Amino acid sequence: QVQVVESGGGLVQTGGSLSLSCVLSGRTLNSFGMGWFRQVPGKDREFVSGIGWNGKTTYYATSAKGRFTISRDVAKNTVFLQMNSLGPEDTAIYYCAADYGSSWFCDFSRSAAYDYWGQGTQVTVSS
């Protein structure tokens, strides 16, 4: 059974950094395209960043480019999201998701394309 578990959220001041982790269990990370999404109350879940099953292809939302970095450690079956220069607009629940499908490179930004989701981790950036 595949499970996705995020960690690393917390409270940080504007301009600070946080590193989120996402552990995949049940199957190897090489089988999945992985994505980070975030959601605030009353809004749709939005794509933040993704990394392909090949570990080489990465995508970022415009809001994340230049500030966030996605990476993975296959040995640990873990995906990371390093977030720098955080601002209040980054406050949200951050979700990690895994897509087992072969169309990830076309669908990476669509939340409906993902098969497995974590429970989310809260990131709060104070002004």
HUGIDA-V144815 format. One record per residue. N is the residue number from 1. RES is the residue in three letters. SS is DSSP state (h for helix, s for strand, l for the rest). NEAR is the number of other ideal C-beta (glycine too) atoms within 10 Angstrom. Layout:
n = <N:N>
res = <RES:RES>
ss = <SS:SS>
near = <NEAR:NEAR>
//
This chain:
n = <1:2:3:4:5:6:7:8:9:10:11:12:13:14:15:16:17:18:19:20:21:22:23:24:25:26:27:28:29:30:31:32:33:34:35:36:37:38:39:40:41:42:43:44:45:46:47:48:49:50:51:52:53:54:55:56:57:58:59:60:61:62:63:64:65:66:67:68:69:70:71:72:73:74:75:76:77:78:79:80:81:82:83:84:85:86:87:88:89:90:91:92:93:94:95:96:97:98:99:100:101:102:103:104:105:106:107:108:109:110:111:112:113:114:115:116:117:118:119:120:121:122:123:124:125:126:127>
res = <GLN:VAL:GLN:VAL:VAL:GLU:SER:GLY:GLY:GLY:LEU:VAL:GLN:THR:GLY:GLY:SER:LEU:SER:LEU:SER:CYS:VAL:LEU:SER:GLY:ARG:THR:LEU:ASN:SER:PHE:GLY:MET:GLY:TRP:PHE:ARG:GLN:VAL:PRO:GLY:LYS:ASP:ARG:GLU:PHE:VAL:SER:GLY:ILE:GLY:TRP:ASN:GLY:LYS:THR:THR:TYR:TYR:ALA:THR:SER:ALA:LYS:GLY:ARG:PHE:THR:ILE:SER:ARG:ASP:VAL:ALA:LYS:ASN:THR:VAL:PHE:LEU:GLN:MET:ASN:SER:LEU:GLY:PRO:GLU:ASP:THR:ALA:ILE:TYR:TYR:CYS:ALA:ALA:ASP:TYR:GLY:SER:SER:TRP:PHE:CYS:ASP:PHE:SER:ARG:SER:ALA:ALA:TYR:ASP:TYR:TRP:GLY:GLN:GLY:THR:GLN:VAL:THR:VAL:SER:SER>
ss = <l:l:s:s:s:s:s:l:l:s:s:s:s:l:l:l:l:s:s:s:s:s:s:s:s:l:l:l:h:h:h:l:s:s:s:s:s:s:s:l:l:l:l:l:l:s:s:s:s:s:s:l:l:l:l:l:l:s:s:s:l:l:l:l:l:l:l:s:s:s:s:s:s:h:h:h:l:s:s:s:s:s:s:l:l:l:l:h:h:h:l:s:s:s:s:s:s:s:s:l:l:l:l:h:h:h:h:l:l:l:h:h:h:l:l:s:s:l:l:l:s:s:s:s:s:s:l>
near = <6:13:14:22:14:22:14:16:18:13:12:17:10:13:10:15:11:21:14:23:17:27:17:23:10:11:15:10:22:11:12:26:26:27:30:26:24:23:15:13:6:5:9:8:17:14:19:25:25:25:24:18:20:9:15:7:13:14:19:17:16:6:15:19:10:10:15:21:15:21:14:21:13:11:7:12:17:18:29:18:26:15:23:13:12:21:13:11:11:22:17:22:18:23:23:29:24:25:24:15:12:10:11:23:14:10:17:21:15:13:17:6:17:24:13:18:17:20:11:17:21:11:21:15:20:11:8>
//
